[in-house]
């Protein structure tokens, strides 16, 4: 650890988990500094902001921090796998399957020389064309249910930068990352989930299932009939079942209760064995249809999971939503994507680094920061949030920041007082009282 960088023991222990991912202790020291600075900084989270947030601008040069992303020897996948092992060992039951979610997002960048930036679809764009220029990232996260939250959380662990047409597709990149997790946890069953954009044979990983939403024009087929033993090429698929809307007209609906989005809902559901030949080829699977009572709107899912019931499949697909909230919270509250770098290695490693820190904030709170009175304290401080019934990432981040500040104050030796830290503490107290 760098001299002058005071960290609370709970945060330092988590960061130590990543030491084997770095060849040199000096590089790991910069990792500790920048991760702490990203959390502590409330303003812009550029590299300068991370350095200032850690309070080490007078000790470590700005160029050294920039080289951490652009030149130093470390790999984002190794950090992500270290994070995944931490999640699986500390937050999941020993025999629980690993639920992973895949999604993509655009970080807008305008510089002509920014590596990997191009014009692409942007779902958050305000213009009619829904276009934006920047870096598009494919993200795989592990979904975890925490005892103090009614909604699950998604912890991003692996990342790939998509560079546009002529390069491996987002679906292929997602399949590669799921395969990496499969190799890391060969003894665990992995259940993957994605939206309608994520389908294809590259997602068929051994001992892994995948669930996705069916497009309205997806054509389903019955499983292939048994072989007759006669000469000729065996049939690869059965009769045409039709598109999801056609399946719904002849479906055998039944009333079930499902857990989704933190609620228990009663819905009508139906299922049938099917092949989505145009996407997953001859891989056997099921079509699951879901609709709310009295509604004509149908959610159609395709899953390669043939063991778990409809209730589990629906709940698993609902677990896709936390990755959306993780991306939004990471951008808005932790400033992910604000670093203004343009070199290839810096671009490829900065966003993964920031998302890993995002996941670490949640892990820290789950293991060390949570207190049963936290929610009541937030309600008391902000009584206008009358319906607040969950700890949000904002609350976790605020508590970790307070813990970092307390460590800076109490960690200073009496014989070597630092007037700047006491000044910052006094200013923080004055701001809190204002």
C-alpha positions in Angstrom: 0.0 0.0 0.0 1.2 3.5 -0.8 2.5 5.5 2.1 -0.1 8.0 3.2 -3.1 6.0 1.8 -5.2 5.1 4.8 -7.8 2.4 4.2 -10.4 0.8 6.5 -9.6 -2.8 7.2 -12.8 -4.1 5.6 -12.1 -2.4 2.3 -8.4 -3.3 2.3 -9.2 -7.0 2.8 -11.5 -7.0 -0.3 -8.8 -5.2 -2.4 -6.2 -7.7 -1.3 -8.3 -10.4 -3.1 -7.0 -9.0 -6.4 -3.3 -8.9 -5.5 -2.5 -12.1 -7.4 -3.9 -10.5 -10.6 -0.9 -8.1 -10.7 2.7 -8.9 -11.4 4.2 -6.0 -9.5 3.3 -4.7 -6.1 3.6 -1.1 -7.4 0.9 -1.8 -9.9 -1.4 -3.3 -7.2 -0.7 -0.2 -5.1 -2.0 2.0 -7.9 -5.1 -0.3 -8.2 -5.8 0.2 -4.5 -5.4 4.0 -4.9 -7.5 4.4 -8.0 -10.3 2.1 -6.7 -10.5 4.0 -3.5 -10.4 7.3 -5.3 -13.2 6.3 -7.7 -15.4 5.5 -4.7 -14.4 8.6 -2.6 -14.8 11.1 -5.5 -18.2 12.8 -5.7 -17.4 14.9 -8.7 -16.1 13.9 -12.1 -14.4 10.5 -12.1 -11.6 11.1 -14.6 -8.2 9.7 -13.8 -7.4 13.1 -12.2 -10.6 12.8 -10.2 -9.7 9.3 -8.9 -6.3 10.6 -7.8 -7.8 13.6 -6.1 -10.5 11.4 -4.5 -7.9 9.3 -2.8 -6.1 12.4 -1.5 -2.8 11.3 -3.0 -2.2 14.0 -5.7 0.8 15.3 -3.8 2.4 11.8 -3.5 1.6 10.1 -6.9 1.9 11.7 -10.3 -1.0 12.0 -12.7 1.1 10.3 -15.4 1.7 7.3 -13.2 -2.1 6.8 -12.8 -2.6 7.2 -16.6 0.1 4.6 -17.2 -1.8 2.2 -14.9 -4.5 2.0 -17.6 -2.4 2.5 -20.7 0.8 0.6 -20.1 1.1 -1.4 -16.8 0.9 -5.2 -17.0 -2.6 -6.4 -15.8 -5.5 -8.1 -17.4 -9.2 -7.2 -17.0 -10.3 -10.8 -17.3 -8.0 -11.8 -14.4 -9.6 -9.1 -12.3 -13.1 -10.1 -13.4 -12.4 -13.8 -12.6 -11.0 -12.9 -9.2 -14.2 -10.9 -8.6 -16.3 -13.8 -9.8 -14.6 -16.2 -7.4 -15.2 -13.8 -4.5 -18.9 -13.6 -5.4 -19.4 -17.3 -5.7 -17.5 -18.2 -2.5 -18.9 -15.4 -0.3 -22.4 -14.6 -1.6 -23.7 -17.9 -3.1 -24.6 -21.2 -1.5 -22.2 -24.0 -2.0 -24.5 -25.9 -4.3 -26.3 -23.0 -5.9 -26.2 -22.5 -9.7 -24.6 -19.4 -11.1 -27.1 -17.1 -12.8 -25.4 -14.7 -15.3 -26.9 -11.9 -17.3 -25.6 -10.4 -20.5 -26.4 -6.9 -21.9 -24.6 -4.1 -23.8 -24.4 -0.4 -23.4 -22.9 2.6 -25.2 -20.5 5.1 -23.6 -20.5 8.2 -25.7 -17.1 9.4 -26.9 -16.6 12.1 -29.6 -12.8 12.3 -30.1 -11.6 11.3 -33.5 -8.7 9.3 -32.1 -10.6 7.4 -29.4 -10.0 3.7 -29.9 -13.0 1.6 -30.8 -15.4 4.6 -31.1 -18.0 4.5 -33.9 -21.6 5.4 -34.7 -24.1 2.8 -33.5 -27.6 2.4 -32.1 -28.1 4.2 -28.8 -31.3 3.3 -27.0 -31.0 6.3 -24.7 -30.6 8.8 -27.6 -33.2 11.6 -27.9 -33.1 12.0 -31.7 -35.4 10.0 -34.0 -32.5 8.0 -35.5 -31.4 6.7 -32.0 -27.8 6.9 -32.9 -24.7 7.8 -30.8 -21.0 7.7 -31.2 -18.8 6.0 -28.6 -17.6 2.7 -27.2 -20.1 -0.2 -27.0 -19.5 -2.6 -24.2 -20.8 -6.2 -23.8 -21.2 -6.9 -20.1 -21.7 -10.2 -18.3 -22.8 -10.0 -14.6 -23.6 -12.5 -11.9 -27.0 -12.1 -10.3 -27.1 -12.4 -6.5 -30.0 -12.3 -4.0 -29.0 -10.5 -0.8 -30.9 -11.0 2.5 -31.5 -7.3 3.1 -33.0 -6.6 -0.4 -36.3 -7.6 -2.0 -34.8 -7.3 -5.4 -31.7 -9.2 -6.7 -28.6 -7.3 -7.7 -26.3 -7.8 -10.7 -22.5 -7.7 -10.2 -20.7 -7.1 -13.5 -17.6 -9.3 -13.8 -16.5 -9.7 -17.5 -16.5 -7.2 -20.3 -15.8 -7.0 -24.1 -15.5 -4.0 -26.3 -17.4 -4.4 -29.5 -15.7 -2.6 -32.4 -18.5 -2.8 -34.9 -19.1 -4.6 -38.2 -16.3 -6.9 -39.4 -15.4 -7.9 -35.8 -16.9 -10.7 -33.6 -20.6 -10.0 -32.9 -21.9 -9.1 -29.5 -23.5 -12.5 -29.3 -20.2 -14.2 -30.0 -18.5 -12.0 -27.4 -21.1 -12.9 -24.9 -20.6 -16.6 -25.6 -16.9 -16.2 -25.1 -17.4 -14.7 -21.7 -19.8 -17.3 -20.6 -17.3 -20.0 -21.7 -14.6 -18.2 -19.6 -16.9 -18.5 -16.5 -17.7 -22.1 -17.4 -14.0 -22.9 -17.3 -13.5 -21.1 -14.0 -16.4 -23.0 -12.3 -16.6 -26.4 -14.0 -18.5 -27.9 -11.0 -21.3 -25.4 -11.1 -24.3 -25.2 -13.4 -24.5 -21.8 -15.1 -27.8 -20.3 -16.3 -27.5 -17.5 -18.8 -30.1 -14.9 -19.6 -30.3 -12.2 -22.3 -32.8 -10.1 -24.1 -34.1 -10.8 -27.6 -30.8 -9.7 -29.2 -28.9 -12.5 -27.6 -29.5 -15.8 -29.3 -27.4 -18.1 -31.4 -25.4 -21.3 -31.3 -22.3 -19.6 -29.9 -24.3 -19.3 -26.6 -24.6 -23.0 -26.3 -21.9 -23.7 -23.7 -21.5 -27.1 -22.1 -23.3 -27.6 -18.8 -24.9 -24.2 -19.3 -28.5 -23.2 -20.2 -29.6 -20.0 -21.9 -32.9 -18.1 -21.7 -33.9 -15.3 -24.0 -37.0 -13.5 -25.2 -38.4 -14.6 -28.5 -38.8 -12.0 -31.3 -42.4 -11.8 -32.6 -41.3 -13.3 -35.9 -39.3 -16.2 -34.5 -40.4 -19.5 -36.1 -40.6 -22.6 -33.8 -40.6 -26.2 -34.7 -41.5 -29.4 -32.9 -38.5 -31.6 -31.9 -37.2 -33.9 -34.5 -39.1 -37.2 -34.8 -37.3 -40.5 -33.8 -35.1 -42.0 -36.5 -36.8 -44.7 -38.5 -33.7 -46.7 -39.4 -34.4 -46.3 -43.1 -31.9 -45.0 -45.5 -31.6 -41.3 -46.1 -30.8 -38.2 -44.2 -32.7 -38.1 -40.8 -35.0 -35.1 -40.2 -33.4 -32.4 -38.1 -36.7 -30.8 -37.0 -40.3 -31.7 -36.6 -43.4 -29.9 -38.0 -43.7 -26.2 -38.0 -45.3 -24.9 -34.8 -45.4 -21.2 -35.9 -44.5 -17.9 -34.4 -45.2 -17.2 -30.7 -48.6 -15.6 -31.4 -49.7 -18.7 -33.2 -48.5 -21.0 -30.4 -50.5 -18.8 -27.9 -53.8 -19.6 -29.7 -53.5 -23.3 -29.1 -51.5 -23.3 -25.8 -52.7 -25.2 -22.8 -52.8 -22.3 -20.3 -52.6 -22.7 -16.6 -52.6 -20.3 -13.6 -49.3 -20.1 -11.7 -47.6 -17.9 -9.2 -44.2 -16.5 -10.1 -41.6 -14.3 -8.4 -40.5 -11.4 -10.5 -39.2 -7.9 -9.9 -39.5 -8.3 -6.1 -43.2 -9.3 -6.2 -45.3 -12.5 -6.2 -47.6 -12.4 -9.2 -50.3 -14.7 -10.4 -50.1 -15.2 -14.2 -51.3 -17.5 -16.9 -48.5 -19.6 -18.3 -48.0 -22.3 -21.0 -45.0 -24.3 -22.2 -44.1 -26.7 -25.0 -41.1 -28.5 -26.2 -39.7 -26.8 -29.3 -36.7 -26.1 -31.5 -35.8 -22.6 -32.4 -34.0 -23.9 -35.5 -33.1 -20.4 -36.9 -31.2 -19.5 -33.8 -30.1 -22.6 -31.8 -30.3 -25.2 -34.5 -31.1 -28.7 -33.3 -30.6 -27.8 -29.6 -33.7 -29.0 -27.7 -35.5 -26.4 -25.7 -38.9 -25.1 -24.5 -41.1 -22.2 -25.3 -42.6 -20.6 -22.2 -45.5 -18.2 -22.7 -46.6 -15.8 -20.0 -49.5 -13.3 -19.8 -51.1 -11.4 -17.0 -54.8 -12.4 -16.3 -57.1 -10.3 -18.5 -54.3 -9.1 -20.8 -53.6 -9.9 -24.4 -49.9 -9.0 -24.2 -47.8 -12.2 -24.2 -44.2 -12.6 -23.1 -42.6 -15.4 -25.1 -39.4 -17.0 -23.8 -37.1 -19.7 -25.2 -34.9 -21.6 -22.9 -32.5 -24.5 -23.3 -33.3 -25.4 -19.6 -35.5 -28.5 -19.7 -35.3 -29.3 -16.0 -36.7 -26.4 -14.1 -40.3 -25.5 -14.1 -42.1 -22.5 -15.6 -42.0 -20.5 -12.4 -38.2 -20.8 -12.2 -37.7 -19.9 -15.9 -39.9 -16.8 -15.6 -38.1 -15.7 -12.4 -34.8 -16.2 -14.0 -35.7 -14.0 -17.0 -36.9 -11.3 -14.6 -33.5 -11.4 -13.1 -32.2 -9.8 -16.3 -33.5 -6.4 -15.2 -30.8 -5.9 -12.5 -28.1 -5.5 -15.1 -30.0 -2.5 -16.5 -30.1 -0.9 -13.1 -26.4 -1.8 -12.6 -25.4 0.0 -15.8 -27.6 3.0 -15.0 -26.3 3.3 -11.4 -22.7 2.8 -12.5 -23.0 5.7 -15.0 -25.0 8.1 -12.8 -23.6 7.4 -9.3 -20.1 6.1 -9.9 -19.3 8.0 -13.0 -18.3 5.0 -15.1 -17.2 6.1 -18.6 -16.2 9.6 -17.6 -12.5 8.9 -18.0 -11.2 10.7 -21.1 -8.7 8.2 -22.5 -8.2 7.3 -26.1 -5.3 4.8 -26.3 -6.3 1.2 -27.0 -5.2 -0.4 -23.7 -6.6 2.4 -21.7 -9.9 2.3 -23.4 -10.1 -1.5 -23.1 -9.4 -1.5 -19.4 -10.8 1.6 -17.8 -14.6 0.8 -18.0 -14.0 -2.9 -16.8 -12.0 -1.5 -13.9 -14.8 0.9 -13.0 -17.5 -1.8 -13.2 -15.4 -4.1 -11.0 -15.2 -1.3 -8.4 -19.0 -0.9 -8.7 -19.4 -4.6 -7.8 -16.9 -4.3 -5.0 -19.0 -1.5 -3.4 -22.0 -3.9 -3.2 -19.9 -6.8 -2.0 -18.3 -4.6 0.7 -21.7 -3.5 1.9 -23.1 -7.0 1.9 -20.1 -8.4 3.9 -19.2 -5.5 6.1 -21.3 -2.4 5.8 -24.9 -3.5 6.2 -26.7 -2.7 9.4 -30.4 -3.4 10.2 -31.0 0.3 11.0 -29.6 1.6 7.7 -33.0 1.8 6.0 -34.7 3.5 8.9 -31.9 6.1 9.0 -32.3 6.9 5.3 -36.1 7.3 5.8 -35.5 9.6 8.8 -33.0 11.7 6.8 -35.2 11.9 3.7 -38.8 11.4 4.9 -40.2 12.3 1.4 -39.2 8.8 0.3 -42.3 7.3 1.9 -42.2 4.1 -0.1 -38.5 3.4 0.1 -38.3 -0.3 1.1 -34.9 -1.3 -0.2 -31.3 -0.4 0.2 -30.1 1.2 -3.0 -26.6 1.3 -4.5 -26.6 5.0 -3.6 -27.0 4.1 0.1 -24.2 1.5 -0.2 -21.9 4.0 -1.9 -22.6 6.7 0.7 -21.8 4.4 3.6 -18.5 3.3 2.1 -17.6 6.9 1.5 -18.3 7.7 5.2 -16.2 4.7 6.2 -13.3 5.8 4.0 -13.5 9.3 5.5 -13.6 7.9 9.1 -10.5 5.8 8.3 -8.6 8.9 7.1 -9.4 10.7 10.3 -8.9 8.0 12.9 -6.0 6.4 11.1 -3.7 9.3 11.5 -1.1 8.7 14.2 -1.3 11.2 17.0 2.4 12.0 16.7 2.0 12.9 13.0 -1.3 14.8 12.6 -2.3 15.8 9.1 -4.0 19.2 9.3 -5.4 18.8 5.7 -7.4 15.7 6.7 -8.8 17.4 9.8 -9.7 20.5 7.7 -11.5 18.2 5.2 -13.3 16.6 8.1 -14.4 20.0 9.5 -15.6 21.1 6.1 -17.6 17.8 5.7 -19.2 18.4 9.1 -20.1 21.9 8.2 -21.6 20.8 4.9 -23.6 18.1 6.6 -25.0 20.6 9.2 -25.9 23.2 6.5 
